[in-house]
Amino acid sequence: MGTVKPWQIVVMVLAVVAVIGSVVYSCSGESTAPPEQAREVTLVDIRTGDLFIADYPERRPVMFPAKNPDDQQMTLYPVNEKDGKWMLNMRYMSQIRKEKGLKADLLSDQQSGTVNVTNPTPRRANVFE
């Protein structure tokens, strides 16, 4: 146990060089500004297909599904627009599939989460209060 083999010395030296390189790379970032947090979210009602856009609250966490401002039901899930199509966040797909009031033709593609919406432009609503 008293002898150190040459390959072990090489591994230790490489580890030290890697740590130093990592620290230098991390500290020499181009910008020290933190990433900007999203201020609003686009949501779809899974029972009607209506789109909403809502501002995130300042100092309060949010949970999904969010409350629909029209009927007060917890049916709003986040969506993103990609290539002209609205896509559900895949994180919520298993929960959405279990919903009893799920609009029959809402999911046009369950693999990608593509949804058929009733209004192409989201309307602004206050859903997080």
Backbone as CSV, one residue per row, in Angstrom:
resi,resn,N_x,N_y,N_z,CA_x,CA_y,CA_z,C_x,C_y,C_z
1,MET,0.803,-1.192,0.000,0.000,0.000,0.000,0.846,1.256,0.000
2,GLY,2.118,1.103,0.213,3.001,2.249,0.320,3.467,2.792,-1.010
3,THR,3.244,2.090,-2.097,3.739,2.569,-3.384,2.588,3.104,-4.233
4,VAL,2.897,4.181,-4.922,1.925,4.775,-5.830,2.399,4.482,-7.246
5,LYS,1.510,3.972,-8.036,1.865,3.614,-9.406,1.839,4.864,-10.288
6,PRO,2.634,4.885,-11.342,2.690,6.070,-12.205,1.339,6.459,-12.811
7,TRP,0.516,5.488,-13.183,-0.775,5.829,-13.769,-1.689,6.504,-12.752
8,GLN,-1.519,6.193,-11.449,-2.322,6.834,-10.409,-1.933,8.307,-10.261
9,ILE,-0.640,8.587,-10.416,-0.174,9.977,-10.355,-0.756,10.756,-11.531
10,VAL,-0.763,10.157,-12.705,-1.307,10.813,-13.896,-2.794,11.111,-13.697
11,VAL,-3.532,10.172,-13.141,-4.961,10.375,-12.906,-5.185,11.520,-11.921
12,MET,-4.400,11.592,-10.861,-4.550,12.669,-9.870,-4.208,14.027,-10.483
13,VAL,-3.151,14.074,-11.277,-2.768,15.338,-11.920,-3.860,15.783,-12.894
14,LEU,-4.402,14.858,-13.675,-5.476,15.195,-14.603,-6.727,15.681,-13.859
15,ALA,-7.020,15.096,-12.716,-8.169,15.525,-11.920,-7.976,16.955,-11.428
16,VAL,-6.781,17.271,-10.952,-6.495,18.628,-10.481,-6.599,19.620,-11.644
17,VAL,-6.057,19.269,-12.798,-6.131,20.142,-13.974,-7.591,20.336,-14.395
18,ALA,-8.386,19.284,-14.352,-9.797,19.380,-14.724,-10.558,20.307,-13.767
19,VAL,-10.295,20.197,-12.480,-10.961,21.055,-11.498,-10.573,22.516,-11.726
20,ILE,-9.295,22.774,-11.925,-8.838,24.148,-12.161,-9.450,24.689,-13.453
21,GLY,-9.461,23.883,-14.509,-10.066,24.309,-15.768,-11.547,24.599,-15.621
22,SER,-12.246,23.793,-14.865,-13.672,23.980,-14.647,-13.950,25.278,-13.890
23,VAL,-13.150,25.549,-12.877,-13.328,26.780,-12.099,-13.056,27.996,-12.975
24,VAL,-11.989,27.965,-13.756,-11.669,29.093,-14.639,-12.780,29.291,-15.663
25,TYR,-13.276,28.231,-16.247,-14.345,28.329,-17.244,-15.622,28.898,-16.622
26,SER,-15.965,28.429,-15.429,-17.177,28.896,-14.769,-17.087,30.365,-14.374
27,CYS,-15.931,30.791,-13.946,-15.771,32.170,-13.470,-15.573,33.168,-14.599
28,SER,-15.284,32.706,-15.786,-15.044,33.634,-16.887,-16.254,33.733,-17.800
29,GLY,-17.446,33.609,-17.221,-18.671,33.691,-18.009,-18.808,35.048,-18.665
30,GLU,-19.509,35.099,-19.802,-19.650,36.345,-20.531,-20.573,37.317,-19.819
31,SER,-21.540,36.817,-19.096,-22.492,37.691,-18.431,-22.682,37.218,-16.995
32,THR,-22.753,38.154,-16.099,-23.002,37.804,-14.704,-24.465,38.015,-14.343
33,ALA,-25.269,38.476,-15.292,-26.685,38.695,-15.032,-27.402,37.351,-14.922
34,PRO,-28.289,37.217,-13.960,-29.034,35.965,-13.830,-30.019,35.820,-14.988
35,PRO,-30.425,34.610,-15.296,-31.398,34.426,-16.376,-32.716,35.104,-16.017
36,GLU,-33.398,35.610,-17.020,-34.658,36.297,-16.792,-35.786,35.284,-16.632
37,GLN,-36.574,35.480,-15.609,-37.670,34.562,-15.317,-38.903,34.934,-16.138
38,ALA,-39.672,33.933,-16.523,-40.887,34.178,-17.297,-41.867,35.006,-16.481
39,ARG,-42.549,35.917,-17.147,-43.517,36.792,-16.481,-44.958,36.370,-16.745
40,GLU,-45.168,35.570,-17.797,-46.517,35.142,-18.126,-46.499,33.726,-18.694
41,VAL,-47.678,33.125,-18.723,-47.811,31.752,-19.207,-49.066,31.658,-20.072
42,THR,-48.986,30.843,-21.107,-50.152,30.565,-21.945,-50.742,29.238,-21.483
43,LEU,-52.063,29.210,-21.339,-52.759,28.048,-20.793,-53.889,27.624,-21.726
44,VAL,-54.222,26.341,-21.689,-55.367,25.825,-22.438,-56.325,25.150,-21.463
45,ASP,-57.602,25.387,-21.694,-58.637,24.711,-20.910,-58.862,23.353,-21.565
46,ILE,-58.633,22.280,-20.816,-58.713,20.946,-21.410,-60.152,20.468,-21.617
47,ARG,-61.132,21.229,-21.130,-62.533,20.847,-21.355,-63.153,21.582,-22.537
48,THR,-62.619,22.774,-22.851,-63.206,23.563,-23.934,-62.238,23.821,-25.077
49,GLY,-60.940,23.799,-24.818,-59.944,24.118,-25.840,-59.645,25.601,-25.931
50,ASP,-60.189,26.408,-25.012,-59.937,27.852,-25.011,-58.526,28.154,-24.532
51,LEU,-57.911,29.162,-25.137,-56.571,29.599,-24.746,-56.649,30.843,-23.875
52,PHE,-55.796,30.887,-22.862,-55.698,32.031,-21.971,-54.228,32.401,-21.828
53,ILE,-53.970,33.660,-21.498,-52.625,34.086,-21.156,-52.736,34.796,-19.815
54,ALA,-51.853,34.438,-18.891,-51.937,34.975,-17.536,-50.559,35.377,-17.034
55,ASP,-50.532,36.430,-16.239,-49.291,36.864,-15.607,-49.029,35.997,-14.386
56,TYR,-47.762,35.629,-14.194,-47.388,34.921,-12.977,-47.462,35.890,-11.806
57,PRO,-47.883,35.438,-10.617,-47.874,36.315,-9.449,-46.434,36.637,-9.037
58,GLU,-46.260,37.797,-8.405,-44.920,38.262,-8.044,-44.185,37.330,-7.078
59,ARG,-44.746,37.089,-5.944,-44.027,36.337,-4.913,-44.840,35.164,-4.378
60,ARG,-45.375,34.387,-5.305,-46.196,33.262,-4.899,-46.017,32.153,-5.916
61,PRO,-45.885,30.922,-5.456,-45.761,29.815,-6.406,-47.106,29.526,-7.073
62,VAL,-47.041,28.883,-8.229,-48.263,28.502,-8.923,-48.287,26.988,-9.078
63,MET,-49.497,26.451,-9.215,-49.669,25.017,-9.420,-50.604,24.814,-10.594
64,PHE,-50.436,23.702,-11.257,-51.299,23.360,-12.375,-52.009,22.065,-12.059
65,PRO,-53.279,21.939,-12.400,-54.045,22.842,-13.234,-54.416,24.134,-12.500
66,ALA,-54.572,25.205,-13.275,-54.996,26.494,-12.737,-56.501,26.626,-12.920
67,LYS,-57.069,27.610,-12.237,-58.524,27.784,-12.239,-58.975,28.608,-13.447
68,ASN,-59.950,28.077,-14.168,-60.545,28.788,-15.296,-61.350,29.965,-14.740
69,PRO,-61.108,31.197,-15.226,-61.827,32.355,-14.684,-63.314,32.364,-15.036
70,ASP,-63.711,31.609,-16.056,-65.118,31.599,-16.467,-65.973,30.699,-15.585
71,ASP,-65.547,29.453,-15.382,-66.379,28.504,-14.631,-65.759,28.054,-13.310
72,GLN,-64.608,28.609,-12.950,-63.928,28.329,-11.682,-63.486,26.878,-11.523
73,GLN,-63.397,26.128,-12.616,-62.927,24.742,-12.581,-61.410,24.711,-12.766
74,MET,-60.757,23.747,-12.152,-59.297,23.597,-12.261,-58.995,22.810,-13.537
75,THR,-58.950,23.517,-14.673,-58.807,22.851,-15.966,-57.771,23.490,-16.882
76,LEU,-56.965,24.419,-16.381,-55.998,25.112,-17.231,-54.598,24.532,-17.065
77,TYR,-54.000,24.155,-18.192,-52.647,23.597,-18.214,-51.776,24.423,-19.161
78,PRO,-50.471,24.506,-18.896,-49.584,25.304,-19.748,-49.396,24.683,-21.135
79,VAL,-49.336,25.568,-22.146,-49.065,25.166,-23.528,-48.033,26.118,-24.129
80,ASN,-47.366,25.635,-25.158,-46.414,26.451,-25.905,-46.761,26.356,-27.377
81,GLU,-46.504,27.438,-28.101,-46.734,27.426,-29.541,-45.433,27.075,-30.244
82,LYS,-45.508,26.114,-31.146,-44.336,25.693,-31.904,-44.775,25.420,-33.334
83,ASP,-44.232,26.141,-34.269,-44.556,25.999,-35.689,-46.051,26.132,-35.955
84,GLY,-46.681,27.073,-35.268,-48.106,27.308,-35.477,-49.025,26.324,-34.788
85,LYS,-48.480,25.393,-34.018,-49.287,24.406,-33.298,-49.114,24.625,-31.796
86,TRP,-50.167,24.354,-31.068,-50.119,24.477,-29.614,-49.819,23.109,-29.022
87,MET,-48.829,23.064,-28.119,-48.372,21.805,-27.531,-48.466,21.874,-26.002
88,LEU,-49.083,20.849,-25.429,-49.135,20.730,-23.971,-47.759,20.367,-23.437
89,ASN,-47.485,20.795,-22.221,-46.261,20.405,-21.548,-46.383,18.925,-21.204
90,MET,-45.435,18.120,-21.657,-45.503,16.666,-21.471,-45.498,16.248,-19.994
91,ARG,-45.035,17.125,-19.133,-45.010,16.829,-17.695,-46.408,16.511,-17.174
92,TYR,-47.432,17.114,-17.765,-48.793,16.969,-17.259,-49.644,15.974,-18.053
93,MET,-49.094,15.327,-19.067,-49.885,14.468,-19.938,-50.571,13.315,-19.208
94,SER,-49.885,12.656,-18.287,-50.519,11.529,-17.586,-51.702,12.014,-16.752
95,GLN,-51.569,13.187,-16.154,-52.657,13.753,-15.362,-53.818,14.178,-16.267
96,ILE,-53.512,14.759,-17.420,-54.535,15.225,-18.348,-55.330,14.049,-18.921
97,ARG,-54.668,12.959,-19.249,-55.359,11.794,-19.810,-56.381,11.204,-18.834
98,LYS,-56.168,11.395,-17.540,-57.075,10.855,-16.525,-58.293,11.742,-16.283
99,GLU,-58.264,12.973,-16.788,-59.368,13.912,-16.565,-60.655,13.399,-17.185
100,LYS,-61.714,13.384,-16.403,-63.007,12.890,-16.885,-63.649,13.852,-17.866
101,GLY,-63.411,15.147,-17.701,-64.046,16.141,-18.571,-63.196,16.531,-19.763
102,LEU,-62.181,15.737,-20.090,-61.289,16.053,-21.199,-62.073,16.142,-22.510
103,LYS,-61.898,17.258,-23.212,-62.577,17.444,-24.492,-62.157,16.331,-25.435
104,ALA,-63.120,15.700,-26.081,-62.866,14.504,-26.887,-61.808,14.714,-27.960
105,ASP,-61.857,15.819,-28.675,-60.908,16.033,-29.763,-59.813,17.034,-29.403
106,LEU,-59.579,17.248,-28.117,-58.554,18.223,-27.712,-57.163,17.778,-28.134
107,LEU,-56.812,16.526,-27.844,-55.478,16.028,-28.175,-55.464,15.491,-29.599
108,SER,-54.818,16.229,-30.503,-54.727,15.734,-31.872,-53.569,14.754,-32.011
109,ASP,-52.575,14.855,-31.127,-51.451,13.913,-31.138,-50.974,13.740,-29.706
110,GLN,-51.248,12.582,-29.118,-50.894,12.347,-27.726,-49.399,12.193,-27.517
111,GLN,-48.675,11.777,-28.530,-47.218,11.595,-28.402,-46.509,12.938,-28.242
112,SER,-46.917,13.924,-29.039,-46.249,15.230,-28.986,-46.975,16.209,-28.078
113,GLY,-48.223,15.913,-27.725,-48.996,16.814,-26.879,-49.677,17.922,-27.663
114,THR,-49.787,17.765,-28.980,-50.428,18.779,-29.812,-51.923,18.829,-29.501
115,VAL,-52.451,20.059,-29.339,-53.857,20.225,-28.996,-54.580,21.034,-30.059
116,ASN,-55.869,20.762,-30.195,-56.755,21.548,-31.061,-57.400,22.615,-30.189
117,VAL,-57.120,23.866,-30.482,-57.663,24.964,-29.679,-58.847,25.592,-30.395
118,THR,-59.733,26.232,-29.611,-60.916,26.857,-30.194,-60.652,28.289,-30.629
119,ASN,-59.749,28.980,-29.963,-59.417,30.352,-30.344,-57.917,30.440,-30.634
120,PRO,-57.519,30.923,-31.798,-56.095,30.942,-32.155,-55.274,31.941,-31.345
121,THR,-55.931,32.963,-30.808,-55.238,33.971,-30.011,-55.694,33.864,-28.567
122,PRO,-54.758,33.690,-27.636,-55.157,33.587,-26.230,-55.731,34.904,-25.707
123,ARG,-56.708,34.806,-24.822,-57.230,36.014,-24.193,-56.644,36.139,-22.797
124,ARG,-56.381,37.389,-22.398,-55.745,37.653,-21.111,-56.760,37.428,-19.988
125,ALA,-56.300,36.751,-18.937,-57.157,36.476,-17.785,-56.295,36.393,-16.540
126,ASN,-56.915,36.645,-15.407,-56.236,36.556,-14.125,-56.621,35.222,-13.485
127,VAL,-55.773,34.221,-13.608,-56.144,32.874,-13.164,-55.448,32.433,-11.880
128,PHE,-54.503,33.193,-11.395,-53.727,32.764,-10.233,-54.131,33.451,-8.939
129,GLU,-55.319,34.011,-8.885,-55.760,34.648,-7.631,-56.819,33.876,-6.947
